[in-house]
Amino acid sequence: MQFQVTHARYSAEHRRLHFTASGCRNGVNFTVVSDVHCLRDPATPENVHLAALLKLTELFSRPSASGR
C-alpha cells in the first residue's frame, strides 16, 4: 500500500489527529478521511505518516460488506 497524507490537523485538547490520505492499494485508488487517538503530539511529518499508516492498516484489515 502506497499513500500520502494530504492534510492533517492535530487537536491537542482532544488528543486526536484528523487526517486525509490518498493512495493506491492492490491497483485501486483510495481517499480516506479519518482520525486517530494519539498519546502525544505527532510533531514531525514522519510521525503523522506513521499514525495514518496504523489507522489505514486497521481500516483495510476489516472485512468489507461484500465479504472480500
PQR file of N, CA, C, O and H, with PARSE charges and radii, in Angstrom:
ATOM      1  N   MET A   1       0.852  -1.172   0.000 -0.4000 1.5000
ATOM      2  CA  MET A   1       0.000   0.000   0.000 -0.0000 2.0000
ATOM      3  C   MET A   1       0.895   1.230   0.000  0.5500 1.7000
ATOM      4  O   MET A   1       1.802   1.371   0.821 -0.5500 1.4000
ATOM      5  N   GLN A   2       0.611   2.108  -0.941 -0.4000 1.5000
ATOM      6  CA  GLN A   2       1.312   3.381  -1.004 -0.0000 2.0000
ATOM      7  C   GLN A   2       0.296   4.482  -0.808  0.5500 1.7000
ATOM      8  O   GLN A   2      -0.778   4.461  -1.410 -0.5500 1.4000
ATOM      9  H   GLN A   2      -0.126   1.993  -1.607  0.4000 1.0000
ATOM     10  N   PHE A   3       0.630   5.440   0.032 -0.4000 1.5000
ATOM     11  CA  PHE A   3      -0.292   6.541   0.277 -0.0000 2.0000
ATOM     12  C   PHE A   3       0.479   7.777   0.691  0.5500 1.7000
ATOM     13  O   PHE A   3       1.655   7.718   1.049 -0.5500 1.4000
ATOM     14  H   PHE A   3       1.503   5.457   0.521  0.4000 1.0000
ATOM     15  N   GLN A   4      -0.217   8.891   0.630 -0.4000 1.5000
ATOM     16  CA  GLN A   4       0.341  10.174   1.038 -0.0000 2.0000
ATOM     17  C   GLN A   4      -0.699  10.892   1.881  0.5500 1.7000
ATOM     18  O   GLN A   4      -1.871  10.957   1.509 -0.5500 1.4000
ATOM     19  H   GLN A   4      -1.172   8.939   0.339  0.4000 1.0000
ATOM     20  N   VAL A   5      -0.275  11.427   3.007 -0.4000 1.5000
ATOM     21  CA  VAL A   5      -1.172  12.226   3.845 -0.0000 2.0000
ATOM     22  C   VAL A   5      -1.264  13.602   3.195  0.5500 1.7000
ATOM     23  O   VAL A   5      -0.272  14.326   3.108 -0.5500 1.4000
ATOM     24  H   VAL A   5       0.676  11.374   3.310  0.4000 1.0000
ATOM     25  N   THR A   6      -2.471  13.956   2.739 -0.4000 1.5000
ATOM     26  CA  THR A   6      -2.646  15.221   2.030 -0.0000 2.0000
ATOM     27  C   THR A   6      -3.028  16.368   2.956  0.5500 1.7000
ATOM     28  O   THR A   6      -2.781  17.532   2.639 -0.5500 1.4000
ATOM     29  H   THR A   6      -3.277  13.368   2.810  0.4000 1.0000
ATOM     30  N   HIS A   7      -3.625  16.047   4.091 -0.4000 1.5000
ATOM     31  CA  HIS A   7      -3.997  17.083   5.062 -0.0000 2.0000
ATOM     32  C   HIS A   7      -4.019  16.448   6.448  0.5500 1.7000
ATOM     33  O   HIS A   7      -4.512  15.333   6.617 -0.5500 1.4000
ATOM     34  H   HIS A   7      -3.826  15.101   4.348  0.4000 1.0000
ATOM     35  N   ALA A   8      -3.490  17.153   7.429 -0.4000 1.5000
ATOM     36  CA  ALA A   8      -3.511  16.657   8.808 -0.0000 2.0000
ATOM     37  C   ALA A   8      -3.661  17.827   9.764  0.5500 1.7000
ATOM     38  O   ALA A   8      -3.091  18.900   9.563 -0.5500 1.4000
ATOM     39  H   ALA A   8      -3.089  18.059   7.291  0.4000 1.0000
ATOM     40  N   ARG A   9      -4.447  17.590  10.815 -0.4000 1.5000
ATOM     41  CA  ARG A   9      -4.667  18.615  11.844 -0.0000 2.0000
ATOM     42  C   ARG A   9      -4.727  17.897  13.185  0.5500 1.7000
ATOM     43  O   ARG A   9      -5.477  16.933  13.339 -0.5500 1.4000
ATOM     44  H   ARG A   9      -4.910  16.718  10.978  0.4000 1.0000
ATOM     45  N   TYR A  10      -3.947  18.358  14.152 -0.4000 1.5000
ATOM     46  CA  TYR A  10      -3.912  17.737  15.467 -0.0000 2.0000
ATOM     47  C   TYR A  10      -4.642  18.617  16.473  0.5500 1.7000
ATOM     48  O   TYR A  10      -4.377  19.815  16.572 -0.5500 1.4000
ATOM     49  H   TYR A  10      -3.338  19.141  14.027  0.4000 1.0000
ATOM     50  N   SER A  11      -5.558  18.018  17.214 -0.4000 1.5000
ATOM     51  CA  SER A  11      -6.286  18.721  18.271 -0.0000 2.0000
ATOM     52  C   SER A  11      -5.667  18.317  19.609  0.5500 1.7000
ATOM     53  O   SER A  11      -5.883  17.203  20.085 -0.5500 1.4000
ATOM     54  H   SER A  11      -5.774  17.044  17.134  0.4000 1.0000
ATOM     55  N   ALA A  12      -4.903  19.220  20.209 -0.4000 1.5000
ATOM     56  CA  ALA A  12      -4.232  18.920  21.474 -0.0000 2.0000
ATOM     57  C   ALA A  12      -5.236  18.725  22.608  0.5500 1.7000
ATOM     58  O   ALA A  12      -4.999  17.935  23.522 -0.5500 1.4000
ATOM     59  H   ALA A  12      -4.728  20.126  19.823  0.4000 1.0000
ATOM     60  N   GLU A  13      -6.337  19.432  22.549 -0.4000 1.5000
ATOM     61  CA  GLU A  13      -7.355  19.340  23.588 -0.0000 2.0000
ATOM     62  C   GLU A  13      -7.967  17.931  23.644  0.5500 1.7000
ATOM     63  O   GLU A  13      -8.185  17.386  24.727 -0.5500 1.4000
ATOM     64  H   GLU A  13      -6.529  20.074  21.806  0.4000 1.0000
ATOM     65  N   HIS A  14      -8.237  17.354  22.477 -0.4000 1.5000
ATOM     66  CA  HIS A  14      -8.861  16.030  22.416 -0.0000 2.0000
ATOM     67  C   HIS A  14      -7.848  14.918  22.149  0.5500 1.7000
ATOM     68  O   HIS A  14      -8.187  13.735  22.183 -0.5500 1.4000
ATOM     69  H   HIS A  14      -8.060  17.796  21.598  0.4000 1.0000
ATOM     70  N   ARG A  15      -6.593  15.316  21.881 -0.4000 1.5000
ATOM     71  CA  ARG A  15      -5.508  14.372  21.547 -0.0000 2.0000
ATOM     72  C   ARG A  15      -5.879  13.505  20.347  0.5500 1.7000
ATOM     73  O   ARG A  15      -5.675  12.291  20.356 -0.5500 1.4000
ATOM     74  H   ARG A  15      -6.318  16.277  21.853  0.4000 1.0000
ATOM     75  N   ARG A  16      -6.425  14.146  19.317 -0.4000 1.5000
ATOM     76  CA  ARG A  16      -6.848  13.454  18.101 -0.0000 2.0000
ATOM     77  C   ARG A  16      -6.147  14.058  16.890  0.5500 1.7000
ATOM     78  O   ARG A  16      -6.026  15.277  16.769 -0.5500 1.4000
ATOM     79  H   ARG A  16      -6.591  15.132  19.309  0.4000 1.0000
ATOM     80  N   LEU A  17      -5.691  13.194  16.004 -0.4000 1.5000
ATOM     81  CA  LEU A  17      -5.115  13.597  14.730 -0.0000 2.0000
ATOM     82  C   LEU A  17      -6.155  13.319  13.653  0.5500 1.7000
ATOM     83  O   LEU A  17      -6.506  12.163  13.412 -0.5500 1.4000
ATOM     84  H   LEU A  17      -5.789  12.203  16.102  0.4000 1.0000
ATOM     85  N   HIS A  18      -6.650  14.368  13.004 -0.4000 1.5000
ATOM     86  CA  HIS A  18      -7.594  14.245  11.900 -0.0000 2.0000
ATOM     87  C   HIS A  18      -6.774  14.343  10.615  0.5500 1.7000
ATOM     88  O   HIS A  18      -5.983  15.272  10.454 -0.5500 1.4000
ATOM     89  H   HIS A  18      -6.366  15.307  13.199  0.4000 1.0000
ATOM     90  N   PHE A  19      -6.959  13.393   9.704 -0.4000 1.5000
ATOM     91  CA  PHE A  19      -6.133  13.383   8.505 -0.0000 2.0000
ATOM     92  C   PHE A  19      -6.920  12.930   7.286  0.5500 1.7000
ATOM     93  O   PHE A  19      -7.957  12.276   7.394 -0.5500 1.4000
ATOM     94  H   PHE A  19      -7.601  12.638   9.835  0.4000 1.0000
ATOM     95  N   THR A  20      -6.392  13.299   6.120 -0.4000 1.5000
ATOM     96  CA  THR A  20      -6.875  12.830   4.830 -0.0000 2.0000
ATOM     97  C   THR A  20      -5.687  12.195   4.132  0.5500 1.7000
ATOM     98  O   THR A  20      -4.612  12.790   4.050 -0.5500 1.4000
ATOM     99  H   THR A  20      -5.549  13.830   6.032  0.4000 1.0000
ATOM    100  N   ALA A  21      -5.885  10.985   3.629 -0.4000 1.5000
ATOM    101  CA  ALA A  21      -4.819  10.269   2.939 -0.0000 2.0000
ATOM    102  C   ALA A  21      -5.342   9.738   1.613  0.5500 1.7000
ATOM    103  O   ALA A  21      -6.475   9.266   1.523 -0.5500 1.4000
ATOM    104  H   ALA A  21      -6.758  10.502   3.696  0.4000 1.0000
ATOM    105  N   SER A  22      -4.506   9.821   0.591 -0.4000 1.5000
ATOM    106  CA  SER A  22      -4.837   9.284  -0.728 -0.0000 2.0000
ATOM    107  C   SER A  22      -3.722   8.363  -1.159  0.5500 1.7000
ATOM    108  O   SER A  22      -2.553   8.587  -0.845 -0.5500 1.4000
ATOM    109  H   SER A  22      -3.585  10.204   0.665  0.4000 1.0000
ATOM    110  N   GLY A  23      -4.097   7.317  -1.886 -0.4000 1.5000
ATOM    111  CA  GLY A  23      -3.075   6.392  -2.337 -0.0000 2.0000
ATOM    112  C   GLY A  23      -3.638   5.291  -3.203  0.5500 1.7000
ATOM    113  O   GLY A  23      -4.722   5.414  -3.773 -0.5500 1.4000
ATOM    114  H   GLY A  23      -5.046   7.135  -2.141  0.4000 1.0000
ATOM    115  N   CYS A  24      -2.867   4.192  -3.294 -0.4000 1.5000
ATOM    116  CA  CYS A  24      -3.225   3.065  -4.125 -0.0000 2.0000
ATOM    117  C   CYS A  24      -2.949   1.776  -3.347  0.5500 1.7000
ATOM    118  O   CYS A  24      -1.896   1.622  -2.729 -0.5500 1.4000
ATOM    119  H   CYS A  24      -1.986   4.092  -2.832  0.4000 1.0000
ATOM    120  N   ARG A  25      -3.913   0.860  -3.392 -0.4000 1.5000
ATOM    121  CA  ARG A  25      -3.761  -0.435  -2.740 -0.0000 2.0000
ATOM    122  C   ARG A  25      -4.348  -1.497  -3.655  0.5500 1.7000
ATOM    123  O   ARG A  25      -5.517  -1.414  -4.032 -0.5500 1.4000
ATOM    124  H   ARG A  25      -4.768   0.985  -3.894  0.4000 1.0000
ATOM    125  N   ASN A  26      -3.553  -2.490  -4.013 -0.4000 1.5000
ATOM    126  CA  ASN A  26      -3.976  -3.568  -4.912 -0.0000 2.0000
ATOM    127  C   ASN A  26      -4.551  -3.029  -6.221  0.5500 1.7000
ATOM    128  O   ASN A  26      -5.526  -3.570  -6.744 -0.5500 1.4000
ATOM    129  H   ASN A  26      -2.604  -2.558  -3.707  0.4000 1.0000
ATOM    130  N   GLY A  27      -3.952  -1.970  -6.745 -0.4000 1.5000
ATOM    131  CA  GLY A  27      -4.389  -1.395  -8.005 -0.0000 2.0000
ATOM    132  C   GLY A  27      -5.625  -0.523  -7.933  0.5500 1.7000
ATOM    133  O   GLY A  27      -6.130  -0.080  -8.964 -0.5500 1.4000
ATOM    134  H   GLY A  27      -3.161  -1.531  -6.320  0.4000 1.0000
ATOM    135  N   VAL A  28      -6.118  -0.269  -6.734 -0.4000 1.5000
ATOM    136  CA  VAL A  28      -7.316   0.549  -6.558 -0.0000 2.0000
ATOM    137  C   VAL A  28      -6.933   1.838  -5.841  0.5500 1.7000
ATOM    138  O   VAL A  28      -6.274   1.804  -4.802 -0.5500 1.4000
ATOM    139  H   VAL A  28      -5.707  -0.629  -5.897  0.4000 1.0000
ATOM    140  N   ASN A  29      -7.346   2.973  -6.398 -0.4000 1.5000
ATOM    141  CA  ASN A  29      -7.080   4.263  -5.762 -0.0000 2.0000
ATOM    142  C   ASN A  29      -8.078   4.490  -4.638  0.5500 1.7000
ATOM    143  O   ASN A  29      -9.242   4.099  -4.737 -0.5500 1.4000
ATOM    144  H   ASN A  29      -7.881   3.001  -7.242  0.4000 1.0000
ATOM    145  N   PHE A  30      -7.610   5.129  -3.562 -0.4000 1.5000
ATOM    146  CA  PHE A  30      -8.492   5.399  -2.433 -0.0000 2.0000
ATOM    147  C   PHE A  30      -8.183   6.758  -1.839  0.5500 1.7000
ATOM    148  O   PHE A  30      -7.081   7.286  -1.982 -0.5500 1.4000
ATOM    149  H   PHE A  30      -6.665   5.446  -3.482  0.4000 1.0000
ATOM    150  N   THR A  31      -9.178   7.310  -1.170 -0.4000 1.5000
ATOM    151  CA  THR A  31      -9.034   8.508  -0.354 -0.0000 2.0000
ATOM    152  C   THR A  31      -9.777   8.239   0.943  0.5500 1.7000
ATOM    153  O   THR A  31     -10.948   7.860   0.930 -0.5500 1.4000
ATOM    154  H   THR A  31     -10.074   6.881  -1.053  0.4000 1.0000
ATOM    155  N   VAL A  32      -9.092   8.436   2.059 -0.4000 1.5000
ATOM    156  CA  VAL A  32      -9.659   8.163   3.375 -0.0000 2.0000
ATOM    157  C   VAL A  32      -9.580   9.427   4.219  0.5500 1.7000
ATOM    158  O   VAL A  32      -8.543  10.088   4.275 -0.5500 1.4000
ATOM    159  H   VAL A  32      -8.141   8.744   2.069  0.4000 1.0000
ATOM    160  N   VAL A  33     -10.677   9.750   4.866 -0.4000 1.5000
ATOM    161  CA  VAL A  33     -10.716  10.831   5.847 -0.0000 2.0000
ATOM    162  C   VAL A  33     -11.056  10.178   7.170  0.5500 1.7000
ATOM    163  O   VAL A  33     -12.114   9.563   7.308 -0.5500 1.4000
ATOM    164  H   VAL A  33     -11.519   9.213   4.820  0.4000 1.0000
ATOM    165  N   SER A  34     -10.160  10.307   8.154 -0.4000 1.5000
ATOM    166  CA  SER A  34     -10.358   9.629   9.428 -0.0000 2.0000
ATOM    167  C   SER A  34      -9.641  10.383  10.536  0.5500 1.7000
ATOM    168  O   SER A  34      -9.041  11.433  10.306 -0.5500 1.4000
ATOM    169  H   SER A  34      -9.301  10.806   8.042  0.4000 1.0000
ATOM    170  N   ASP A  35      -9.714   9.836  11.729 -0.4000 1.5000
ATOM    171  CA  ASP A  35      -8.978  10.402  12.853 -0.0000 2.0000
ATOM    172  C   ASP A  35      -8.431   9.263  13.696  0.5500 1.7000
ATOM    173  O   ASP A  35      -8.910   8.130  13.636 -0.5500 1.4000
ATOM    174  H   ASP A  35     -10.202   8.984  11.915  0.4000 1.0000
ATOM    175  N   VAL A  36      -7.424   9.590  14.478 -0.4000 1.5000
ATOM    176  CA  VAL A  36      -6.780   8.590  15.330 -0.0000 2.0000
ATOM    177  C   VAL A  36      -6.414   9.250  16.657  0.5500 1.7000
ATOM    178  O   VAL A  36      -6.010  10.412  16.695 -0.5500 1.4000
ATOM    179  H   VAL A  36      -7.035  10.510  14.527  0.4000 1.0000
ATOM    180  N   HIS A  37      -6.560   8.500  17.730 -0.4000 1.5000
ATOM    181  CA  HIS A  37      -6.206   8.992  19.061 -0.0000 2.0000
ATOM    182  C   HIS A  37      -4.697   8.878  19.230  0.5500 1.7000
ATOM    183  O   HIS A  37      -4.127   7.815  18.983 -0.5500 1.4000
ATOM    184  H   HIS A  37      -6.889   7.556  17.698  0.4000 1.0000
ATOM    185  N   CYS A  38      -4.045   9.958  19.647 -0.4000 1.5000
ATOM    186  CA  CYS A  38      -2.587   9.985  19.829 -0.0000 2.0000
ATOM    187  C   CYS A  38      -2.267  10.222  21.299  0.5500 1.7000
ATOM    188  O   CYS A  38      -2.926  11.019  21.966 -0.5500 1.4000
ATOM    189  H   CYS A  38      -4.508  10.822  19.848  0.4000 1.0000
ATOM    190  N   LEU A  39      -1.260   9.530  21.792 -0.4000 1.5000
ATOM    191  CA  LEU A  39      -0.839   9.731  23.175 -0.0000 2.0000
ATOM    192  C   LEU A  39      -0.042  11.015  23.345  0.5500 1.7000
ATOM    193  O   LEU A  39      -0.010  11.596  24.431 -0.5500 1.4000
ATOM    194  H   LEU A  39      -0.725   8.882  21.249  0.4000 1.0000
ATOM    195  N   ARG A  40       0.610  11.463  22.252 -0.4000 1.5000
ATOM    196  CA  ARG A  40       1.328  12.732  22.296 -0.0000 2.0000
ATOM    197  C   ARG A  40       1.277  13.375  20.917  0.5500 1.7000
ATOM    198  O   ARG A  40       0.896  12.738  19.935 -0.5500 1.4000
ATOM    199  H   ARG A  40       0.584  10.992  21.370  0.4000 1.0000
ATOM    200  N   ASP A  41       1.655  14.613  20.859 -0.4000 1.5000
ATOM    201  CA  ASP A  41       1.598  15.393  19.632 -0.0000 2.0000
ATOM    202  C   ASP A  41       2.522  14.794  18.566  0.5500 1.7000
ATOM    203  O   ASP A  41       3.718  14.642  18.811 -0.5500 1.4000
ATOM    204  H   ASP A  41       1.964  15.130  21.657  0.4000 1.0000
ATOM    205  N   PRO A  42       1.981  14.448  17.376 -0.5600 1.5000
ATOM    206  CA  PRO A  42       2.843  13.966  16.292  0.2800 2.0000
ATOM    207  C   PRO A  42       3.549  15.157  15.634  0.5500 1.7000
ATOM    208  O   PRO A  42       3.069  15.705  14.641 -0.5500 1.4000
ATOM    209  N   ALA A  43       4.675  15.540  16.193 -0.4000 1.5000
ATOM    210  CA  ALA A  43       5.341  16.796  15.840 -0.0000 2.0000
ATOM    211  C   ALA A  43       5.978  16.793  14.451  0.5500 1.7000
ATOM    212  O   ALA A  43       6.123  17.859  13.852 -0.5500 1.4000
ATOM    213  H   ALA A  43       5.065  15.095  16.999  0.4000 1.0000
ATOM    214  N   THR A  44       6.358  15.645  13.927 -0.4000 1.5000
ATOM    215  CA  THR A  44       7.051  15.597  12.639 -0.0000 2.0000
ATOM    216  C   THR A  44       6.150  14.968  11.576  0.5500 1.7000
ATOM    217  O   THR A  44       5.222  14.232  11.912 -0.5500 1.4000
ATOM    218  H   THR A  44       6.240  14.779  14.413  0.4000 1.0000
ATOM    219  N   PRO A  45       6.408  15.247  10.313 -0.5600 1.5000
ATOM    220  CA  PRO A  45       5.632  14.611   9.241  0.2800 2.0000
ATOM    221  C   PRO A  45       5.753  13.077   9.261  0.5500 1.7000
ATOM    222  O   PRO A  45       4.811  12.378   8.887 -0.5500 1.4000
ATOM    223  N   GLU A  46       6.894  12.561   9.690 -0.4000 1.5000
ATOM    224  CA  GLU A  46       7.076  11.108   9.780 -0.0000 2.0000
ATOM    225  C   GLU A  46       6.124  10.503  10.812  0.5500 1.7000
ATOM    226  O   GLU A  46       5.563   9.429  10.594 -0.5500 1.4000
ATOM    227  H   GLU A  46       7.659  13.128   9.994  0.4000 1.0000
ATOM    228  N   ASN A  47       5.946  11.199  11.935 -0.4000 1.5000
ATOM    229  CA  ASN A  47       5.029  10.703  12.966 -0.0000 2.0000
ATOM    230  C   ASN A  47       3.576  10.750  12.494  0.5500 1.7000
ATOM    231  O   ASN A  47       2.794   9.854  12.811 -0.5500 1.4000
ATOM    232  H   ASN A  47       6.401  12.071  12.112  0.4000 1.0000
ATOM    233  N   VAL A  48       3.214  11.777  11.746 -0.4000 1.5000
ATOM    234  CA  VAL A  48       1.865  11.876  11.180 -0.0000 2.0000
ATOM    235  C   VAL A  48       1.647  10.715  10.207  0.5500 1.7000
ATOM    236  O   VAL A  48       0.592  10.082  10.213 -0.5500 1.4000
ATOM    237  H   VAL A  48       3.849  12.505  11.488  0.4000 1.0000
ATOM    238  N   HIS A  49       2.659  10.440   9.365 -0.4000 1.5000
ATOM    239  CA  HIS A  49       2.573   9.351   8.395 -0.0000 2.0000
ATOM    240  C   HIS A  49       2.409   8.002   9.108  0.5500 1.7000
ATOM    241  O   HIS A  49       1.604   7.175   8.680 -0.5500 1.4000
ATOM    242  H   HIS A  49       3.517  10.954   9.360  0.4000 1.0000
ATOM    243  N   LEU A  50       3.158   7.773  10.181 -0.4000 1.5000
ATOM    244  CA  LEU A  50       3.060   6.515  10.918 -0.0000 2.0000
ATOM    245  C   LEU A  50       1.702   6.355  11.596  0.5500 1.7000
ATOM    246  O   LEU A  50       1.138   5.261  11.604 -0.5500 1.4000
ATOM    247  H   LEU A  50       3.812   8.445  10.529  0.4000 1.0000
ATOM    248  N   ALA A  51       1.176   7.435  12.163 -0.4000 1.5000
ATOM    249  CA  ALA A  51      -0.142   7.368  12.793 -0.0000 2.0000
ATOM    250  C   ALA A  51      -1.216   7.064  11.748  0.5500 1.7000
ATOM    251  O   ALA A  51      -2.131   6.282  12.006 -0.5500 1.4000
ATOM    252  H   ALA A  51       1.634   8.324  12.156  0.4000 1.0000
ATOM    253  N   ALA A  52      -1.106   7.677  10.577 -0.4000 1.5000
ATOM    254  CA  ALA A  52      -2.054   7.402   9.494 -0.0000 2.0000
ATOM    255  C   ALA A  52      -1.902   5.968   8.998  0.5500 1.7000
ATOM    256  O   ALA A  52      -2.896   5.310   8.693 -0.5500 1.4000
ATOM    257  H   ALA A  52      -0.363   8.312  10.368  0.4000 1.0000
ATOM    258  N   LEU A  53      -0.666   5.479   8.915 -0.4000 1.5000
ATOM    259  CA  LEU A  53      -0.427   4.096   8.487 -0.0000 2.0000
ATOM    260  C   LEU A  53      -1.091   3.099   9.423  0.5500 1.7000
ATOM    261  O   LEU A  53      -1.686   2.122   8.966 -0.5500 1.4000
ATOM    262  H   LEU A  53       0.142   6.013   9.162  0.4000 1.0000
ATOM    263  N   LEU A  54      -0.997   3.332  10.715 -0.4000 1.5000
ATOM    264  CA  LEU A  54      -1.650   2.437  11.676 -0.0000 2.0000
ATOM    265  C   LEU A  54      -3.161   2.424  11.482  0.5500 1.7000
ATOM    266  O   LEU A  54      -3.777   1.358  11.509 -0.5500 1.4000
ATOM    267  H   LEU A  54      -0.514   4.125  11.086  0.4000 1.0000
ATOM    268  N   LYS A  55      -3.760   3.582  11.288 -0.4000 1.5000
ATOM    269  CA  LYS A  55      -5.210   3.656  11.109 -0.0000 2.0000
ATOM    270  C   LYS A  55      -5.631   3.016   9.788  0.5500 1.7000
ATOM    271  O   LYS A  55      -6.631   2.300   9.744 -0.5500 1.4000
ATOM    272  H   LYS A  55      -3.260   4.448  11.266  0.4000 1.0000
ATOM    273  N   LEU A  56      -4.882   3.262   8.711 -0.4000 1.5000
ATOM    274  CA  LEU A  56      -5.217   2.675   7.419 -0.0000 2.0000
ATOM    275  C   LEU A  56      -5.082   1.155   7.448  0.5500 1.7000
ATOM    276  O   LEU A  56      -5.901   0.448   6.861 -0.5500 1.4000
ATOM    277  H   LEU A  56      -4.069   3.843   8.747  0.4000 1.0000
ATOM    278  N   THR A  57      -4.060   0.655   8.124 -0.4000 1.5000
ATOM    279  CA  THR A  57      -3.890  -0.788   8.256 -0.0000 2.0000
ATOM    280  C   THR A  57      -5.081  -1.396   8.977  0.5500 1.7000
ATOM    281  O   THR A  57      -5.572  -2.458   8.593 -0.5500 1.4000
ATOM    282  H   THR A  57      -3.395   1.230   8.601  0.4000 1.0000
ATOM    283  N   GLU A  58      -5.544  -0.719  10.025 -0.4000 1.5000
ATOM    284  CA  GLU A  58      -6.721  -1.187  10.757 -0.0000 2.0000
ATOM    285  C   GLU A  58      -7.964  -1.173   9.866  0.5500 1.7000
ATOM    286  O   GLU A  58      -8.742  -2.127   9.866 -0.5500 1.4000
ATOM    287  H   GLU A  58      -5.145   0.144  10.336  0.4000 1.0000
ATOM    288  N   LEU A  59      -8.148  -0.092   9.110 -0.4000 1.5000
ATOM    289  CA  LEU A  59      -9.326   0.027   8.250 -0.0000 2.0000
ATOM    290  C   LEU A  59      -9.337  -1.036   7.146  0.5500 1.7000
ATOM    291  O   LEU A  59     -10.377  -1.633   6.870 -0.5500 1.4000
ATOM    292  H   LEU A  59      -7.515   0.683   9.110  0.4000 1.0000
ATOM    293  N   PHE A  60      -8.185  -1.271   6.519 -0.4000 1.5000
ATOM    294  CA  PHE A  60      -8.130  -2.215   5.408 -0.0000 2.0000
ATOM    295  C   PHE A  60      -8.104  -3.672   5.867  0.5500 1.7000
ATOM    296  O   PHE A  60      -8.278  -4.569   5.042 -0.5500 1.4000
ATOM    297  H   PHE A  60      -7.340  -0.785   6.744  0.4000 1.0000
ATOM    298  N   SER A  61      -7.896  -3.931   7.141 -0.4000 1.5000
ATOM    299  CA  SER A  61      -7.916  -5.313   7.619 -0.0000 2.0000
ATOM    300  C   SER A  61      -9.327  -5.770   7.954  0.5500 1.7000
ATOM    301  O   SER A  61      -9.559  -6.965   8.136 -0.5500 1.4000
ATOM    302  H   SER A  61      -7.755  -3.203   7.812  0.4000 1.0000
ATOM    303  N   ARG A  62     -10.274  -4.839   8.038 -0.4000 1.5000
ATOM    304  CA  ARG A  62     -11.667  -5.187   8.304 -0.0000 2.0000
ATOM    305  C   ARG A  62     -12.287  -5.826   7.063  0.5500 1.7000
ATOM    306  O   ARG A  62     -11.984  -5.422   5.940 -0.5500 1.4000
ATOM    307  H   ARG A  62     -10.085  -3.869   7.889  0.4000 1.0000
ATOM    308  N   PRO A  63     -13.155  -6.823   7.261 -0.5600 1.5000
ATOM    309  CA  PRO A  63     -13.839  -7.390   6.093  0.2800 2.0000
ATOM    310  C   PRO A  63     -14.848  -6.371   5.535  0.5500 1.7000
ATOM    311  O   PRO A  63     -15.484  -5.630   6.284 -0.5500 1.4000
ATOM    312  N   SER A  64     -14.972  -6.357   4.226 -0.4000 1.5000
ATOM    313  CA  SER A  64     -15.918  -5.423   3.612 -0.0000 2.0000
ATOM    314  C   SER A  64     -17.323  -6.004   3.640  0.5500 1.7000
ATOM    315  O   SER A  64     -17.521  -7.167   3.992 -0.5500 1.4000
ATOM    316  H   SER A  64     -14.456  -6.959   3.617  0.4000 1.0000
ATOM    317  N   ALA A  65     -18.269  -5.203   3.274 -0.4000 1.5000
ATOM    318  CA  ALA A  65     -19.661  -5.640   3.273 -0.0000 2.0000
ATOM    319  C   ALA A  65     -19.891  -6.781   2.269  0.5500 1.7000
ATOM    320  O   ALA A  65     -20.794  -7.598   2.449 -0.5500 1.4000
ATOM    321  H   ALA A  65     -18.108  -4.259   2.989  0.4000 1.0000
ATOM    322  N   SER A  66     -19.077  -6.830   1.225 -0.4000 1.5000
ATOM    323  CA  SER A  66     -19.231  -7.889   0.218 -0.0000 2.0000
ATOM    324  C   SER A  66     -18.551  -9.180   0.649  0.5500 1.7000
ATOM    325  O   SER A  66     -18.705 -10.207  -0.012 -0.5500 1.4000
ATOM    326  H   SER A  66     -18.344  -6.166   1.078  0.4000 1.0000
ATOM    327  N   GLY A  67     -17.802  -9.144   1.744 -0.4000 1.5000
ATOM    328  CA  GLY A  67     -17.119 -10.340   2.240 -0.0000 2.0000
ATOM    329  C   GLY A  67     -15.735 -10.547   1.666  0.5500 1.7000
ATOM    330  O   GLY A  67     -15.118 -11.583   1.915 -0.5500 1.4000
ATOM    331  H   GLY A  67     -17.677  -8.310   2.281  0.4000 1.0000
ATOM    332  N   ARG A  68     -15.232  -9.592   0.907 -0.4000 1.5000
ATOM    333  CA  ARG A  68     -13.885  -9.707   0.320 -0.0000 2.0000
ATOM    334  C   ARG A  68     -12.862  -9.049   1.185  0.5500 1.7000
ATOM    335  O   ARG A  68     -11.678  -9.047   0.849 -0.5500 1.4000
ATOM    336  H   ARG A  68     -15.733  -8.751   0.705  0.4000 1.0000
TER
END
